[in-house]
Amino acid sequence: MDLTLERLSLEELRLLEAGQWPAGWLDRVEPGALPPERVHRRALALLAEGCAPCWAVSCMMCRPSDGRYLGNISFKGAPCEGRVEIGYHVAPGQQGQGLATAAVRLMLEEAWASGVQVVRAEVLPENLPSQRVLAKAGFRLVGHRADERQDWVGVWEVQRPD
């Protein structure tokens, strides 16, 4: 899968959080590819607390052949005790092509290069495609918990290879 990740700039993040489109984006973004507003708010809050952009700001999944943004992926904050969490979403019209798996693998490389020992993802039990993505990327289901919205989620983790 030919895919690159392009981290949002602070200016792009602020525009998106304000409900505006960055210049040149209208023709680049697949419908449903952008992170939800809550992700922008979380990123801005983390940045205000001093978190490095690599741990707070979303990356757009970009198809190099045409520059289209097909989805997004991000860490959900700085590592804590060697662990970090990721979240991702692929535009509905682009799902089932291996984009999420490729993006997760790229983020794992970034995490391992930064010394992270464990990457975690939380997935709703009915989200079987996301569970397949994580399994393909080496994650294993390690438990369940209620998330911040009180949804029951599966907790998936992968450990840094030796």
C-alpha positions as CSV (number, residue, x, y, z in Angstrom):
1,M,0.0,0.0,0.0
2,D,1.5,3.3,-1.1
3,L,0.6,5.7,1.7
4,T,2.3,8.6,3.4
5,L,1.3,10.5,6.6
6,E,1.2,14.3,6.7
7,R,0.9,15.8,10.1
8,L,-1.4,18.8,10.4
9,S,0.4,22.1,10.9
10,L,-0.7,24.3,13.9
11,E,-2.3,26.7,11.4
12,E,-4.3,23.9,9.7
13,L,-5.3,22.5,13.1
14,R,-6.6,25.9,14.3
15,L,-8.5,26.4,11.0
16,L,-10.1,22.9,11.2
17,E,-11.0,23.4,14.9
18,A,-12.7,26.7,13.9
19,G,-14.7,24.9,11.2
20,Q,-12.7,26.3,8.3
21,W,-10.9,24.6,5.5
22,P,-7.2,25.2,5.0
23,A,-6.3,26.6,1.6
24,G,-6.2,24.0,-1.1
25,W,-7.9,21.3,0.9
26,L,-11.4,21.4,-0.6
27,D,-10.3,19.3,-3.6
28,R,-7.9,17.1,-1.7
29,V,-10.0,15.6,1.1
30,E,-12.2,12.6,0.6
31,P,-15.6,13.0,2.3
32,G,-15.3,11.7,5.9
33,A,-11.5,11.7,6.0
34,L,-11.1,14.6,8.5
35,P,-10.7,13.9,12.3
36,P,-13.7,14.8,14.4
37,E,-13.8,18.2,16.1
38,R,-13.1,16.6,19.5
39,V,-9.7,15.3,18.1
40,H,-8.8,18.9,17.2
41,R,-9.8,20.2,20.6
42,R,-7.8,17.4,22.3
43,A,-4.7,18.2,20.2
44,L,-4.9,22.0,21.0
45,A,-5.3,21.3,24.7
46,L,-2.3,18.9,24.7
47,L,-0.2,21.4,22.8
48,A,-1.2,24.1,25.3
49,E,0.1,21.8,28.1
50,G,3.4,21.5,26.3
51,C,2.9,18.1,24.6
52,A,5.0,17.7,21.5
53,P,3.0,17.9,18.2
54,C,4.1,14.3,17.2
55,W,2.1,13.0,20.2
56,A,-0.9,15.3,19.9
57,V,-1.6,16.3,16.3
58,S,-3.4,14.2,13.7
59,C,-1.7,13.0,10.5
60,M,-3.7,12.8,7.3
61,M,-3.4,9.5,5.3
62,C,-2.2,10.7,1.9
63,R,-2.2,8.8,-1.3
64,P,1.1,10.0,-3.0
65,S,-0.1,9.3,-6.6
66,D,-2.7,12.1,-6.4
67,G,-2.2,13.8,-3.0
68,R,-5.7,12.9,-1.8
69,Y,-6.4,12.7,2.0
70,L,-8.1,9.4,2.7
71,G,-8.3,9.3,6.5
72,N,-6.5,10.3,9.6
73,I,-4.5,8.8,12.4
74,S,-2.9,10.2,15.6
75,F,-1.5,9.4,19.0
76,K,-3.7,10.5,21.8
77,G,-1.1,12.1,23.9
78,A,2.5,11.7,25.0
79,P,3.8,8.3,26.1
80,C,3.2,7.5,29.8
81,E,5.4,4.8,31.4
82,G,6.4,3.7,27.9
83,R,2.8,3.4,26.5
84,V,0.9,5.5,24.0
85,E,-2.5,5.2,22.5
86,I,-3.5,5.6,18.8
87,G,-6.8,6.3,17.0
88,Y,-7.6,6.3,13.3
89,H,-10.4,6.7,10.8
90,V,-10.6,6.1,7.1
91,A,-13.1,7.9,4.9
92,P,-16.1,5.6,4.2
93,G,-15.5,5.5,0.5
94,Q,-11.9,4.4,1.0
95,Q,-12.3,1.6,3.6
96,G,-11.3,-2.0,2.9
97,Q,-8.2,-1.1,0.9
98,G,-5.5,-1.6,3.6
99,L,-5.1,2.1,4.3
100,A,-5.7,1.8,8.1
101,T,-3.3,-1.1,8.4
102,A,-0.6,0.8,6.5
103,A,-1.1,3.9,8.6
104,V,-1.0,2.0,11.8
105,R,2.2,0.3,10.8
106,L,3.8,3.7,10.0
107,M,2.8,5.1,13.4
108,L,4.2,2.0,15.1
109,E,7.6,2.7,13.4
110,E,7.4,6.3,14.7
111,A,6.5,5.0,18.2
112,W,9.3,2.4,18.3
113,A,11.9,5.0,17.0
114,S,10.9,7.3,19.9
115,G,11.4,4.5,22.5
116,V,7.8,3.6,23.2
117,Q,7.4,0.1,24.5
118,V,3.6,-0.5,24.0
119,V,1.1,1.0,21.7
120,R,-2.6,0.7,22.6
121,A,-5.9,1.1,20.7
122,E,-9.4,0.9,22.0
123,V,-12.1,-0.5,19.7
124,L,-15.9,-1.1,20.0
125,P,-16.7,-4.8,20.0
126,E,-18.9,-4.5,16.9
127,N,-16.1,-2.8,14.9
128,L,-14.8,-5.9,13.3
129,P,-12.9,-4.1,10.5
130,S,-10.8,-2.1,13.0
131,Q,-10.1,-5.3,15.0
132,R,-8.8,-6.9,11.8
133,V,-6.6,-3.9,11.2
134,L,-5.1,-4.1,14.6
135,A,-4.6,-7.9,14.4
136,K,-2.8,-7.5,11.0
137,A,-0.5,-4.9,12.6
138,G,0.4,-7.3,15.4
139,F,-1.9,-6.1,18.2
140,R,-3.6,-8.5,20.6
141,L,-6.8,-8.1,22.6
142,V,-5.7,-7.7,26.2
143,G,-9.0,-6.7,28.0
144,H,-12.1,-4.6,28.0
145,R,-13.1,-1.4,29.8
146,A,-15.7,1.4,29.7
147,D,-14.3,4.4,27.8
148,E,-14.8,8.2,28.6
149,R,-18.3,8.0,26.8
150,Q,-19.1,4.9,28.9
151,D,-18.9,2.6,25.8
152,W,-17.6,-0.9,26.4
153,V,-14.4,-1.2,24.3
154,G,-11.8,-3.8,23.6
155,V,-8.3,-2.9,24.6
156,W,-5.7,-3.9,22.1
157,E,-1.9,-3.7,22.5
158,V,1.3,-4.4,20.7
159,Q,4.7,-4.5,22.3
160,R,7.8,-3.2,20.7
161,P,9.7,-5.9,18.9
162,D,12.9,-7.1,20.5
